[in-house]
Amino acid sequence: MNELSSLNFNTVLLIILLVIRIYIHRSMILPKKIYKEALKNENDGLFHKAQLGYQYAMQEIKRKKFQSRQLKNKITGKLNLLQDVIEYNTVGTAII
């Protein structure tokens, strides 16, 4: 009888941990999709559109309870770089 209750407890615990893991994984899918789309826009030279995409991905990461620090750092770096590129392009066209 004691073995049966121990087995039920372990099964319930395993199911709870599995549900938590699925929730964490799903919570990070949207920011990753947005990041990939912004990266594609950046590679296509659509810097303003890419900047908006990165900002939106950052908002989604901040909104989630479980944050990916690595993705957050990548987006922060991309936003800083894009700001410089956009500023350089703006100043470059103003001189011409």
Contacts in CASP RR format, 6 or more apart in sequence:
PFRMAT RR
TARGET T0000
AUTHOR 0000-0000-0000
METHOD contacts of the structure
MODEL  1
MNELSSLNFNTVLLIILLVIRIYIHRSMILPKKIYKEALKNENDGLFHKA
QLGYQYAMQEIKRKKFQSRQLKNKITGKLNLLQDVIEYNTVGTAII
24 66 0 8 1.000
27 64 0 8 1.000
27 65 0 8 1.000
27 66 0 8 1.000
28 64 0 8 1.000
28 66 0 8 1.000
28 68 0 8 1.000
28 71 0 8 1.000
30 60 0 8 1.000
31 57 0 8 1.000
31 60 0 8 1.000
31 61 0 8 1.000
31 64 0 8 1.000
31 68 0 8 1.000
31 71 0 8 1.000
32 71 0 8 1.000
34 53 0 8 1.000
34 56 0 8 1.000
34 57 0 8 1.000
34 60 0 8 1.000
35 53 0 8 1.000
35 54 0 8 1.000
35 57 0 8 1.000
35 71 0 8 1.000
35 74 0 8 1.000
35 75 0 8 1.000
37 53 0 8 1.000
38 49 0 8 1.000
38 50 0 8 1.000
38 51 0 8 1.000
38 52 0 8 1.000
38 53 0 8 1.000
38 54 0 8 1.000
38 56 0 8 1.000
38 57 0 8 1.000
38 78 0 8 1.000
39 50 0 8 1.000
39 78 0 8 1.000
41 47 0 8 1.000
41 49 0 8 1.000
41 50 0 8 1.000
41 53 0 8 1.000
42 50 0 8 1.000
42 78 0 8 1.000
42 82 0 8 1.000
47 82 0 8 1.000
47 85 0 8 1.000
47 86 0 8 1.000
47 89 0 8 1.000
48 86 0 8 1.000
50 78 0 8 1.000
50 82 0 8 1.000
51 79 0 8 1.000
51 82 0 8 1.000
51 83 0 8 1.000
51 86 0 8 1.000
54 75 0 8 1.000
54 78 0 8 1.000
54 79 0 8 1.000
54 82 0 8 1.000
55 79 0 8 1.000
57 71 0 8 1.000
57 75 0 8 1.000
58 72 0 8 1.000
58 75 0 8 1.000
58 76 0 8 1.000
58 79 0 8 1.000
61 67 0 8 1.000
61 68 0 8 1.000
61 71 0 8 1.000
61 72 0 8 1.000
61 75 0 8 1.000
END
